[in-house]
Amino acid sequence: MQYKKQDAKAYAHDNMRGIWAANLTPFDYNFKLDEDAYRANLKHWVVDLKLGGLFIAGKQAEFYAMTLDERKRIIDIAVEVCVDAGDRDGLGHCGIISSCSDTNMDVVMDLAKHSEKVGADYIVVHSPLLHFGANTDDTIFGYYKYLCDHLDIGIAMWNHIDCGYIMTPELCARIAELNNIVAIKYSTDRERCKRLTELAGDKIHVSNPSEEKWLDNIIDFGWKLYLCSTPPFLLQSKIDQRMNEYTALAFAGEFDKARAVRDSLNPVREAFKNSKPNGKPQAHAKCWQDLLGQHGGLVRRPLLQMTDAEREATTVAFDGCGLKV
């Protein structure tokens, strides 16, 4: 950490910006973590794509199918790669936000303390899974307050319907008052995102993982952080970085030019979306990675692998989408 706890909000305001991607984890044909493939992917994202940051060990990374040691290991490697890359020709270092989400608080705290120790910039923890309809505001507030009371690192909230509820903007704004809450990945509709930005946009970064709405969120809400999903490395290659391009144009206030670049990616978005088999998002994304020259690999159970026919259909879609590789 390059800041003190009381400075977490200010540090994140200045440094937690730009496009942050959520990693996929490559597993080999024995379903083991492929560290060499993972390092190669990380170097591509950090050095070639020059992403602002990486969201490590989240849902896209299949954290629920990994051991605690494996989750720590992929955080360690990500931090190492970012440190080795340095400031990337003046762009600054690639940030790391490690997901410490779990149903067990001891696991959350173990991962959080580990993240602090190895030099992650921030952590993200999704809101607790609550049973018996006990999604009370005080319970959720108390959960994040406990984390803030016992950790020094900057913390991002994360709320999505998989938790069984959507946190209200008012509750999120209440939690945003806590000392080291710095951001939220708010996987909900734009009206809630707008309301939360009005309530707490001066205290935390508000973000939503929809790439299709990212430009509108910059223009309409003044957002500076995309946090985050896989499009930053699935819709881009070393020689075709239109997401980076339209983001930079939007940050510079050149909205019409940004829209033109954003819209030019529509064939890529459609090819990706239309070739995705139902219920196989990670397996499909890893197949797309392979086509991009990255390292996809297998998914772990309970997820399903792509069939040969599905891979062939995805290849046809990829070849015709216009993304340059």
PyMOL commands that set and color helices and strands:
alter all, ss='L'
color gray80, all
select helices_A, chain A and resi 5-15+35-48+63-65+68-85+105-118+137-150+161-163+169-176+190-200+214-221+231-234+242-251+255-264+266-274+281-292+308-319
alter helices_A, ss='H'
color red, helices_A
select strands_A, chain A and resi 18-22+53-56+95-99+122-126+154-159+181-186+205-207+225-227
alter strands_A, ss='S'
color yellow, strands_A
deselect
rebuild
show_as cartoon
